[in-house]
């Protein structure tokens, strides 16, 4: 069974100046669906690893939580109450010549927005359309946590925005009615709504981009049967009191089941977990999994399959990672690396996989100088110090 991150993305000319029209037909210069719940990059084909019993994580106090009152709400009322606190996130993946679309939840009136990390992953520019006021803002990455697929972005110059009402995910029970709201299929405009019920808690899944060997383990997920679609990634899973109790992250259909058995499955990060990560990002506390601020960039392409720079399916001999290309003017190009060379070390760490490069770079920021070691195609070793550039979000 496969599970996809809900996102919407497609091929575009490198770094166009305006957001794409996600509803346009596929073809050169147009956008086509990419993944289920994940926004940029490729679809994340989430393979269901295990129905693990990983207890739901209760993050530190849910600072943004507010009571929606004792009564239940209809789906129409939930949408009416929730929509103004959402944004459509549209990113340009300049190094992949593509664009992608997702959803975000507004946390503060000044434009702090919660979304999935995969929604902004690889973005060289981010724009967000606020549903509440219809305005389009340029957004910057405040920080992200790849282990929980959570990111915080800041809308530049925003004020007076409507915010979402956050709830308490520890109170969620199997059988609860839920509504997933978001920018389904990247169409923009009024957010769509998918109704369903909670079918399991504490789930563990393995998420990976289609066409990529890299994957991530996500734990403590809320599982529902809501029909979450590409572009919904980063959007809210709302209870029948109008409170956000999860962030939609991945969805699938049982493609290996019979037609009678097949059913929709979707997975959401519990809001308490997400808010705990938000607090860490807001405090500026980086860690092994949380990155604060802009992403450092080498400019090395590790796949010949067009998966973009600093990612993909690298060739490896076990003693290094093969370079497929170097972006003109990038740190690695300036250092003299070329296609066919093998990166063997970075900042003093031995390198044998693309994921190690990503991991090492996560400890640095643009402008930092680090060492890089490589072996050229003639077998000659080289070492150079490079100044990291400002790159796309990881």
Order of alpha helices (4+ residues) and beta strands (2+ residues): beta-beta-beta-alpha-beta-beta-beta-alpha-beta-beta-beta-beta-beta-beta-beta-beta-beta-alpha-beta-beta-beta-beta-beta-alpha-beta-beta-alpha-beta-beta-beta
